[in-house]
Amino acid sequence: IFDWQQPVTIESLCPCCQQRGNLRPHIVWFGEMPLEMERIYKALENADLFLSIGTSGNVYPAAGFVELAKMVGPHSVELNLEPTKGATLFDEAYYGPASKIVPQYCDKIG
C-alpha cells in the first residue's frame, strides 16, 4: 500500500516492482475479501460506536459487521438512503441522503 497523489492509470509505474499497469486504488471491490479481517474484527470488539453509512448491507463479510457489533457491544447506527435487510439489528437508524443525515447525526452526537 502506497501513498499515491496522482491519478492511477495503466501507465502508472509501481514504486515497488517498477512495472506498469499493476496499481489499483486501496478499496474493496464487489466480491473481494477486505484485507486484515482479524484487525477489523478486533476493532469492532473494541469500538464504542459502529456506523453503517450508505450501503446495501447485502455483501459479506461487511454485511455481517452489524451482527458482530450486536454480539460484542458497540452501539450501532444505520445511516442510509433506505432501510437494509438487516435494519432491525441496529440500535438506531436514520434515513435519507448521506450528505444530509451524516452531518445531522454528527451534530447530534456532538
ChimeraX attribute file (.defattr): number of C-alpha atoms within 10 A of each C-alpha:
attribute: neighborCount
match mode: 1-to-1
recipient: residues
	/A:1	8
	/A:2	10
	/A:3	6
	/A:4	11
	/A:5	6
	/A:6	7
	/A:7	7
	/A:8	14
	/A:9	12
	/A:10	10
	/A:11	11
	/A:12	16
	/A:13	15
	/A:14	14
	/A:15	11
	/A:16	8
	/A:17	8
	/A:18	10
	/A:19	12
	/A:20	13
	/A:21	13
	/A:22	14
	/A:23	18
	/A:24	12
	/A:25	11
	/A:26	11
	/A:27	9
	/A:28	10
	/A:29	9
	/A:30	8
	/A:31	9
	/A:32	11
	/A:33	12
	/A:34	13
	/A:35	11
	/A:36	8
	/A:37	12
	/A:38	9
	/A:39	10
	/A:40	14
	/A:41	15
	/A:42	10
	/A:43	13
	/A:44	20
	/A:45	16
	/A:46	13
	/A:47	15
	/A:48	13
	/A:49	12
	/A:50	20
	/A:51	17
	/A:52	18
	/A:53	17
	/A:54	17
	/A:55	16
	/A:56	15
	/A:57	21
	/A:58	12
	/A:59	12
	/A:60	13
	/A:61	13
	/A:62	16
	/A:63	17
	/A:64	13
	/A:65	19
	/A:66	25
	/A:67	14
	/A:68	14
	/A:69	23
	/A:70	17
	/A:71	10
	/A:72	15
	/A:73	15
	/A:74	19
	/A:75	16
	/A:76	22
	/A:77	20
	/A:78	26
	/A:79	24
	/A:80	22
	/A:81	16
	/A:82	16
	/A:83	17
	/A:84	16
	/A:85	11
	/A:86	15
	/A:87	17
	/A:88	11
	/A:89	16
	/A:90	18
	/A:91	14
	/A:92	13
	/A:93	17
	/A:94	18
	/A:95	16
	/A:96	14
	/A:97	13
	/A:98	15
	/A:99	8
	/A:100	11
	/A:101	17
	/A:102	19
	/A:103	10
	/A:104	13
	/A:105	13
	/A:106	9
	/A:107	9
	/A:108	8
	/A:109	6
	/A:110	6
